[in-house]
C-alpha cells in the first residue's frame, strides 16, 4: 500500500469510536492494519457491522476467540510479528486475557503498545464507563461549547473520541514507532502509550488556557471571541433558512466584511473589539443576513478576504467546487467518504479499500504466520477462529 507508513504492521483489537479512528488514520497512511475481530462475528457497540463503515476501511480482519487459550496464543503470535498494537478496552481487560504489555513486550521488545481509554489507565475514574460527552466535560472543554444563556452543547463526538482520543493515539503511535526506528532513548525498545481522552481533550484546550491565563478569556458561555460571543465570529441564517459563517477577526478582514455587507458607513461597527457592543451588532447582522439567500451571499463574499464560507451539510460539502477541486471526498464502493489527509508530495496515499467483514482475511493472515491449511481447518472446527 502507498503512503509513508508502508511496511509498518499494526494489530488493532476491535472496538468502537476512537480506537478504529486511530486504526483508520494509520491504514490511510500506508500501514498494514490487521483488526482482530470476534470469532462470533460481533464487534461491540451499537453501530451495525458493514462494509460502509468509514472508520473500519483499509483493514484486514482476522476473527479470533480470545476466550480460548488457542485464540490468545494466536493473538500473541500475531502481535509478535507486528510493529505496534492498539486496543481500547477498560484498564485490566487485556491483562486478564493474557495479552497485556508484560506478555506482548516480552514476546516482542520493540512493540509499540497503544492503549485508548476515556479516563486513562489510572486515576479515580479509570475503572468506570463513560462516553465522549463525559470525557470532554471532565477535561474542561464542554463548559465552553454553547451560546450565552444556553446550556453546554456537545459538538457531536469529535472532540473527545476523535480529536483528543483517536488522533492523539495515532500521533503517539507514530512518535513511538519513530523512536524505535531511530534507536531512541530507551535503546530502540518498544513502550506503552496511555492515551486518555480526558488528557487529549485538555491538550486541545491549550489555546483557551493561554487566553484565560492572560485575561482575555472569560469562563462564561458564549461571551468570548471564538465561542459565538463576538458578532464577527458566528453563523447567521439567510433568507432561505440556510446558514453562513463569518470569521472576520483581523481589522483588514473586518473592514472587508463591512464593505461588502454595506456597513462601511455605519459607525456602530467602528468599535469592533468592545464586547459591550457585540450583542447589538449581532442583532444588526442577524437582520442583514436574512435579506439575501445563502447563494446570494456566496456570490458576494466567496473568494474574498471576509473569512466567509457557507455552512454545508455532509452531502453539500461533497459537491462544493473547492472540495471537488481538491478531491477532499472520494467514493469507496459507491459511497462518499472523506479522502485520507494530510497529503504527501513523495509518498501519496492510496484510495482506501472498503471495510472488511469480520474474519474476511483470516486464512491469509494465519498463512502469513506459517499456519498450514490443516491447522487452519482444525482451528476453525473448534471455534478458535471464525
N, C-alpha and C positions, 0 to 999 in steps of 0.2 A: 504494500500500500504506500502511496505517496505521502509526503509530509515529513516534518523534521523529527518526529518520534519513530520513524521507520526503524524496525529492528528491536524495539522495546516490547516486551511481553508483560501484560498486566492481567492478573486474575481478579475478577470482580465477583464477590459473593452477592447474589441477587438481593435487592432491596427496593425501596421506593424513594422518589424525590432526589435529594442531594447526592446520594451515592451514585445512582445512574447518571445524573448530570455530570459528575466528575468523570465517570467512565466514557460518556459521550464525548466530552472535551478531549480526553486522551486518544480515543479512537479516531475522532475527526482529524487529529493532527498526526496520524500515522501509526500509532501504537497498535499492536495486536492485542485486543481486549477479549478475554475469554470469560464469559459470565457463567458462574456456577449456579444453575437453577435447581429447583427441587425435582427429584425423580417423579413426584406426583404430578408435575406439570404446573403447580401453582407458584406464585411469587410473593404473596402477601400484598396488603393494601387493597384499595377499592377500585383501582383502575384496571379494566379488563386487559388481558394479555393479547396483544395484537401486533401485526407487522407494521401498523400505522403509528406505533409508539415512538415518537421522535427521540426521547431520551434513551431508548434502547437500540438505536440504529448503530450500524457499523460493527457489531459484535459477532463473535462466535459463541455458541452455547453448548454446554455440557450439562446433563441432568444427573445429579448425584443424590443418593440418600445418605445424608450426613448423620443419620441416627444409627448407622451401622459402622462397625469397625472397618469394614472393607471400603465403605464410602469415604470415611475420614482418611484412610491410608491413600486412596486415590487423590483426594484433595491435597494431601501433603506432597505427594509426588508431583502433582501439577504445579504447586507453589514453588517446589524446589527447582523447577525449570524456568521460573519467571524472574523478572526484574523487580516487580512490585505487586502488591495486592491492595485492594480496597474493600472495606467492609463497613456496614452501617448498623450493626446490631447494638443492643444495650450493652453497657460495660459488663464483662464477665461471660457473655454468651459464647464467644469464640474460645475462651479458655475452657469452658465446660465441654465444648465439642472436641477438645484436644487440638485446636488449631490456633492457639494463642501465639503471641510473639515469641515466647520461650521456645516452643516447639518449632515454629517455622523459621526463626532466625538460626536455630541450631542446625536445621536441615540446610539452610541457605544463608550464610552470614552476610551476603551482600544484598539481601532482600530489603526493599523499602515497604514498610507495613503501614498502610494508611487507614486510619480509623475515623469514621464520620459519625458524630453524635450531636444531639442538640445542646446538652448541658456540659459535655466533656466527660473524660474518663474518671474524674474525681470531683469532689465538691458536694455540698448537701443535696443538690437536686439530681445528681447524676444517676441514681437508680430508677428515676421515675419517668413516666411517659410525658410527652409534650409534642407540640407542633410549632410550625413557623411563627404563628401569632404569639405564642408564649415566649419563644426564644428572643424575638425582637422586642417584646415587652420588657423582659428582664435586662436586656442589654442596653436599655435606654434609648431605643430608636422609635418604637411605636408611639410614644408620647408626643412625638413631633410630626406625625403624619395626620393631617386633617386641617379643617378650616376653623377660624375663630368662631367661638360659640357652639361648635360641634363637639363630637367625641373623637378620640383617636381612631383612625381608619386604616386597617392593614392594606398595604399596596400589593394585593394578592399575596403569593408566597415567594416573591422574587428576592426579598432582602435576606431573609434567614436561610431558606433552603438553598437558594442558588447563588446569590452574591456572597453572603457570609459563610455559606456551607460548601456546596459542591465546587464552586470556583476557587475558594480558598484551599480546599483539599487538592484540587488539580495543581494549583501553584506550589503547594507543599510537596506534592509528589515529584514534580519536575525539578524542584530545587534539590530535593534529596537524591534523586537519580543523577543529577549533575554532580553532586558531591561524591557519589560512588564512582562515577566515571572518571573524575579528576583525582581520585585518591585523596579525598578531603581530610579534615582534621581528625577524624576517627580512623584514619588509615584506609579509607575507601570502603569501610563496612556499611552495612545497612542500618536502619534505625526505624523507630516507631514515630508516626505522625499523629498527634492527638488534635484533630480538627473539630472544634466545638462551634456550633452556630452562634452561640452567645458571644464567644470570643471574636469570631469573624465579623459579626454584626457590629460589635463595639469598634473594631478597626474601621469599618465603613463609615462610622460616625466621626472619624478623626477630624475632618474639617470643621464640623459643627462644634466639637470640643474646643478646637483652637479659637473659633469665633466667640464662644462663650467665655473662654479664659481672657480674651481681650476686650470683653464688654460689649460686643456687637451682636450677640445672640441672646434673646430672652427666652426663658423656659416656659413660654406660654404658647398655646396652639394658634397657628395661623397669623402671627403678628410680625414675622421676620422677612428678611429679604428674599429667601428662597422657599418659603413654606406657604405661599399664596397670600402673605401679608401685604406685599407691595403690588401696586396697580400695574406696574410694568413687568411683572413676572407672574403670569397667571394664564388661565384659559378663559375664553369668552364664547358665549353662544352666538350663533349667527342667525340670520333671518329664516333660514330653512331648518332650524333646530339642530344644526351640527355645531362643531366647536373648532376654534383655532387657538394656537398657543403663542404667547408673546414672552420674550426674554430680553427686553431692551435695557440691560443694566448699565452699560457704559454710556457716558454722555453722548458720544457721537451716534450710538445706535438709538438712544432715546430721542435724539434730535431727528433722526430719520423716521422713527415712528410718528412723531408729531407732524412732520412734514407730509407724509403720505396719508395720515389719518385726518389731515386738515385742522390740526391743533397747534400749528406753529404760532399763531397769534393769540392763543388762549393763555393768558398769564397765570391762570390757576396751575398750569402744568410746569411752571418755571422751577419751583422748589421740589425737584424730583426726590431728594433723599430726606424729606421731612416726614417721618412716619405719621405725625398727626394729620397730615393731608391725605394719606393713602386711601382711606375709606371713601371720601368724597370724590377723589379722582377715579377710583374704581367704579363708582356708580356712573360717572360720565362715560367711561369706556364701555361699560356694560350696555348702556343705551346706544352708543355709537355702533358697536359691532353688530347689533341686531338690525341695523339699517341695510345690510348687504348680506347676500348668501355667502357660504364658505367659498364657492368658486369665484365669486366676485372679489373677495378679499385675497384669494390666491393670485388672481390676475394683477392685483395692485401691489402685493407685498412679497410674493415669492421672488427669489433671485434678487433680493435686496439685503442690506445690512441691518434691517429691523431686528433680526433674530426672530424669525417667524416660521411657523410650519403649521399646516392643517393637522388637526387631531384625527388620526386614521384608525380604523379597526384593523384587525389582522388581515382580513380579506382585502380591504382597501390598500393597505401597505404593500401587499404583494404586487399590485399593479401600478403603483405610483412610478412615474418616469424615472425619478432618481434611483429608486431601488431596482427597477428593471435594468437601468444602465449599468449599475454595479453588480448585478446578479446577486443581490442580497438574499433573495429567496430562490430555491430550486425545487424541482419536482423529483420525488423519490417514489417510484412505483405508483405514479399517478397522483400523489398527494403533495401539496405545497408544504415546504419546511424551510426554516432558516438555513442558509448555507453555512458551512464552517467558517469561523472567524477567530482570530485575525488572519491576514493573508501574508504570504511569504514570496519573496522575489525568486529564490533559488530552489525552494522545496515546496511547490504548491501542493495543497491538499487535494485529495481525490473526492469525487462525489460519494457520499456515504451509501452503503448498502442498507436495505430495509432491515428493521429489527427481526432477529431470528425468533422462531418459536422455541420454547424450552426443549433442549436436547437435540436441536437440529444438526449440530456438528459433533455429537457425542462420539461416534465411531472414529471420525477423523482425528479428534483430539486424543482419544485413547491410543490410536495407532501411532501418533507422534510421541507417545510415552513408551513405545515398544511393547504395547499390549496387543497380542495377536488376536486373530478373529475368533479362535476357540475360547480364549479367555474372555473376550468381549461378550460372546454369546452366553457364557456361564454367568457373568456379572448381570446381564440383563434378565436371565431366568430367575435369579434370586432377588431381583428388585434393587440391586445396588446402584444400577444406572437406569435411566429412563429414556 
